[in-house]
Every structure is written in structure tokens, then in C-alpha cells.
């Protein structure tokens, strides 16, 4: 099969573009999301698993098959838990945990470790959810 120069360049360009798009999708999917379970409007995740999986990370992404968006689960320096939506308030992309802050790779919005906007275009803080620990289970009220 022979190709004209124009057709060859189109094919090569399409292949490179597909590789870049595929790489971007894979890059977005590299964050580990830990599976919790939903009971009514409460996302549950075992405290022992949180402690084992946290390591050097600032927070964990926790979700369930029934949830559209992951939740960022954090324990602050005083041992209190904070649960934040991992959905950027600008256009809904998932934010990434970066040391003690969060960043949206779609449009560059940034949030501090408590979900407050530190750089736009986002205008609103990340949504927060009440957290309780009962019998070794972290319970996040999603209402």
C-alpha cells in the first residue's frame, strides 16, 4: 500500500494525537481511589484501612460504586477528620491531592488543605461533609 505525503502526515498526526489523549486519560486515572461502602446516605470506610493506606499522603480518595465523585478524606494535625468533595467547583473535574493542598489539572484551580480556593478560576470552596467515627468505622454523611 502506498501513501501520499499528505495522507502519511495525517495518519502520523492522528496516531500522535491519540497517544497524547490516551496518555492524558491514563495520567488522570493514576490516583488510587479506595473503595468504601454506602449505607443510605453515609459513605463508610474502616479507620484501620485509612491508617494503613495513608502513609505519607495528606489524604485519601475514597469512593463507592454508587457515588459519582470521590471524597477526599483527611485527618488534620489535631486528629480531626475532614471530608471534602474531590470535584472542582469550577467545572467539575476531579482534583488531585498535592501535599497539603488540592489542584485541578483541567483549568488550574487550587485549594488549600481545608478546601478553600487559593487560585481560580474556581470561586467556591470544595464541598465539605460531616464525619463521625463509630466502632472503628469512618462515617461520612453525604447529605
NUTOR-831169 format. One line per field, with one value per residue (C-alpha): residue number from 1; residue in three letters; chain; x, z, y. Coordinates in steps of 0.05 Angstrom, whole numbers, plus 5000, padded with zeros to 4 digits. Layout:
NUTOR-831169
num <- c(NUM / ...);
residuo <- c(Ala / ...);
cadena <- c(A / ...);
X <- c(X / ...);
Z <- c(Z / ...);
Y <- c(Y / ...);
END
This chain:
NUTOR-831169
num <- c(1 / 2 / 3 / 4 / 5 / 6 / 7 / 8 / 9 / 10 / 11 / 12 / 13 / 14 / 15 / 16 / 17 / 18 / 19 / 20 / 21 / 22 / 23 / 24 / 25 / 26 / 27 / 28 / 29 / 30 / 31 / 32 / 33 / 34 / 35 / 36 / 37 / 38 / 39 / 40 / 41 / 42 / 43 / 44 / 45 / 46 / 47 / 48 / 49 / 50 / 51 / 52 / 53 / 54 / 55 / 56 / 57 / 58 / 59 / 60 / 61 / 62 / 63 / 64 / 65 / 66 / 67 / 68 / 69 / 70 / 71 / 72 / 73 / 74 / 75 / 76 / 77 / 78 / 79 / 80 / 81 / 82 / 83 / 84 / 85 / 86 / 87 / 88 / 89 / 90 / 91 / 92 / 93 / 94 / 95 / 96 / 97 / 98 / 99 / 100 / 101 / 102 / 103 / 104 / 105 / 106 / 107 / 108 / 109 / 110 / 111 / 112 / 113 / 114 / 115 / 116 / 117 / 118 / 119 / 120 / 121 / 122 / 123 / 124 / 125 / 126 / 127 / 128 / 129 / 130 / 131 / 132 / 133 / 134 / 135 / 136 / 137 / 138 / 139 / 140 / 141 / 142 / 143);
residuo <- c(Unk / Unk / Unk / Unk / Unk / Unk / Unk / Unk / Unk / Unk / Unk / Unk / Unk / Unk / Unk / Unk / Unk / Unk / Unk / Unk / Unk / Unk / Unk / Unk / Unk / Unk / Unk / Unk / Unk / Unk / Unk / Unk / Unk / Unk / Unk / Unk / Unk / Unk / Unk / Unk / Unk / Unk / Unk / Unk / Unk / Unk / Unk / Unk / Unk / Unk / Unk / Unk / Unk / Unk / Unk / Unk / Unk / Unk / Unk / Unk / Unk / Unk / Unk / Unk / Unk / Unk / Unk / Unk / Unk / Unk / Unk / Unk / Unk / Unk / Unk / Unk / Unk / Unk / Unk / Unk / Unk / Unk / Unk / Unk / Unk / Unk / Unk / Unk / Unk / Unk / Unk / Unk / Unk / Unk / Unk / Unk / Unk / Unk / Unk / Unk / Unk / Unk / Unk / Unk / Unk / Unk / Unk / Unk / Unk / Unk / Unk / Unk / Unk / Unk / Unk / Unk / Unk / Unk / Unk / Unk / Unk / Unk / Unk / Unk / Unk / Unk / Unk / Unk / Unk / Unk / Unk / Unk / Unk / Unk / Unk / Unk / Unk / Unk / Unk / Unk / Unk / Unk / Unk);
cadena <- c(A / A / A / A / A / A / A / A / A / A / A / A / A / A / A / A / A / A / A / A / A / A / A / A / A / A / A / A / A / A / A / A / A / A / A / A / A / A / A / A / A / A / A / A / A / A / A / A / A / A / A / A / A / A / A / A / A / A / A / A / A / A / A / A / A / A / A / A / A / A / A / A / A / A / A / A / A / A / A / A / A / A / A / A / A / A / A / A / A / A / A / A / A / A / A / A / A / A / A / A / A / A / A / A / A / A / A / A / A / A / A / A / A / A / A / A / A / A / A / A / A / A / A / A / A / A / A / A / A / A / A / A / A / A / A / A / A / A / A / A / A / A / A);
X <- c(5000 / 5028 / 5013 / 5018 / 5059 / 4994 / 4960 / 5022 / 5025 / 4951 / 4959 / 5021 / 4987 / 4925 / 4968 / 5007 / 4942 / 4912 / 4973 / 4971 / 4897 / 4905 / 4964 / 4924 / 4868 / 4916 / 4951 / 4885 / 4869 / 4933 / 4908 / 4888 / 4815 / 4798 / 4731 / 4684 / 4612 / 4547 / 4493 / 4436 / 4468 / 4531 / 4598 / 4635 / 4709 / 4746 / 4791 / 4844 / 4848 / 4853 / 4912 / 4945 / 4936 / 4951 / 5026 / 5059 / 4998 / 4957 / 4891 / 4859 / 4808 / 4750 / 4690 / 4639 / 4609 / 4545 / 4579 / 4591 / 4650 / 4705 / 4712 / 4779 / 4786 / 4837 / 4860 / 4889 / 4947 / 4899 / 4869 / 4803 / 4775 / 4753 / 4716 / 4715 / 4686 / 4741 / 4700 / 4728 / 4676 / 4696 / 4674 / 4671 / 4738 / 4769 / 4821 / 4887 / 4916 / 4982 / 5018 / 4972 / 4931 / 4889 / 4896 / 4851 / 4891 / 4834 / 4838 / 4889 / 4844 / 4879 / 4852 / 4886 / 4883 / 4815 / 4784 / 4787 / 4803 / 4874 / 4876 / 4820 / 4784 / 4743 / 4704 / 4675 / 4709 / 4705 / 4642 / 4652 / 4615 / 4606 / 4649 / 4640 / 4680 / 4636 / 4663 / 4725 / 4687 / 4694 / 4624 / 4616 / 4546 / 4536 / 4471);
Z <- c(5000 / 4982 / 5016 / 4992 / 5036 / 5058 / 5077 / 5115 / 5155 / 5173 / 5196 / 5238 / 5268 / 5286 / 5319 / 5360 / 5379 / 5402 / 5443 / 5477 / 5492 / 5517 / 5560 / 5590 / 5608 / 5639 / 5676 / 5707 / 5728 / 5767 / 5834 / 5879 / 5898 / 5958 / 5959 / 6017 / 6022 / 6021 / 6073 / 6059 / 6052 / 6091 / 6060 / 6106 / 6107 / 6161 / 6205 / 6205 / 6129 / 6130 / 6178 / 6137 / 6069 / 6089 / 6093 / 6075 / 6039 / 6064 / 6048 / 6013 / 5957 / 5979 / 5937 / 5925 / 5862 / 5879 / 5882 / 5823 / 5855 / 5903 / 5972 / 5999 / 6070 / 6113 / 6185 / 6208 / 6256 / 6316 / 6295 / 6269 / 6205 / 6146 / 6084 / 6021 / 5952 / 5901 / 5848 / 5828 / 5837 / 5772 / 5720 / 5758 / 5743 / 5798 / 5839 / 5858 / 5928 / 5929 / 5995 / 6038 / 5982 / 5922 / 5849 / 5789 / 5727 / 5680 / 5689 / 5745 / 5805 / 5871 / 5942 / 6010 / 6055 / 6081 / 6012 / 6008 / 5939 / 5935 / 5859 / 5807 / 5763 / 5817 / 5861 / 5914 / 5964 / 5958 / 5989 / 6058 / 6093 / 6167 / 6192 / 6252 / 6277 / 6305 / 6325 / 6283 / 6221 / 6189 / 6170 / 6121 / 6116 / 6043 / 6050);
Y <- c(5000 / 5068 / 5134 / 5204 / 5251 / 5286 / 5221 / 5197 / 5262 / 5257 / 5185 / 5201 / 5263 / 5222 / 5169 / 5221 / 5256 / 5191 / 5176 / 5244 / 5238 / 5166 / 5187 / 5244 / 5196 / 5147 / 5203 / 5225 / 5154 / 5142 / 5167 / 5110 / 5112 / 5068 / 5034 / 5048 / 5025 / 5064 / 5054 / 5101 / 5170 / 5151 / 5131 / 5084 / 5068 / 5028 / 5070 / 5015 / 5017 / 5093 / 5088 / 5033 / 5068 / 5140 / 5133 / 5199 / 5224 / 5283 / 5250 / 5191 / 5190 / 5146 / 5127 / 5073 / 5044 / 5082 / 5150 / 5196 / 5233 / 5212 / 5242 / 5267 / 5241 / 5279 / 5275 / 5341 / 5351 / 5350 / 5283 / 5311 / 5284 / 5326 / 5301 / 5343 / 5332 / 5316 / 5354 / 5421 / 5476 / 5509 / 5457 / 5391 / 5358 / 5314 / 5350 / 5317 / 5314 / 5352 / 5350 / 5394 / 5423 / 5403 / 5422 / 5416 / 5397 / 5417 / 5493 / 5504 / 5519 / 5507 / 5496 / 5495 / 5434 / 5454 / 5463 / 5539 / 5569 / 5595 / 5604 / 5610 / 5603 / 5567 / 5616 / 5568 / 5523 / 5448 / 5420 / 5390 / 5333 / 5316 / 5259 / 5213 / 5153 / 5098 / 5030 / 5037 / 5059 / 5128 / 5152 / 5209 / 5238 / 5255 / 5296);
END
